[in-house]
Amino acid sequence: MVHTAGSGVIDPGCGRALIGLETLEKHIDVTGQDVAINKDHTPIFFRGFNGEGERSIGVCTIPWECGK
């Protein structure tokens, strides 16, 4: 799925999500939110539907709101 920077889909069953650094930076630019990336963490492996995956390089909490 692709969304405009600053918006997205909330998945209440998702405990963790993966976001690219460039996408996160665009989100921060659009929303003006202060999102700190903690790089001192145990890496998390995210497996894709095709069996391949990505390993995290940092952890952050992205503030969100429903509606305006």
Secondary structure, 3 states (H helix, E strand, C coil): CCCCCCCCCCCCCCCCCCCCHHHHHHHHHHHCCCCCCECCCCCCEEECCCCCEEECCCECCCCCCCCC
